Amino acid sequence: MIIDRIEHYSFYTGLGDRIRTALEYIRTTDLERADTGRHDLDGNHLFAIISDYKTTSREAGKLEGHRKYIDVQYMVRGTEWVGYAPLSGQSVAVDYNPGNDCVLFEGEATFFRFEAGMFAVFFPHDLHLPGTGEISTPVRKIVVKVEV
């Protein structure tokens, strides 16, 4: 997992062409004005999903993991708390769904504050629980799905 501010993106461009493209897309796109939904950057190899939603309680969520994609998440507006845990023998709560490349797990997580201007990269060995907050607040976030 990587957590940083987008102004430091250049430190991570060596992680591969698709991650570089994802970070450059985030950095150069007017994400405040972009339409919500899916935006294809390279078909199913690289695409972005822009969402507006309200945070929920930690107890309402499960740790999620992906097998086919790396998540590059960027907080456009608002603040949420994101849980993190390395994949290490957690109990599966919901079996893997190849349609949305997601498996949900039970387990403990360490939470960090995710604010506007920050990005996080979650690899397939990183579990995460996004979208939480002590009170429900609106956020805008983009998730760029980078095929492994």
Secondary structure, 3 states (H helix, E strand, C coil): CEEEEHHHHHHHHHHCHHHHHHHHHHHHCCCCCCCCEEEEEEHHHEEEEEEEEECECHHHCCEEECCCEEEEEEEEECEEEEEEEECCCCEEEEEEECCCCEEEEECCCEEEEEECCEEEEECCCEEEEEEECCCCCEEEEEEEEEEC
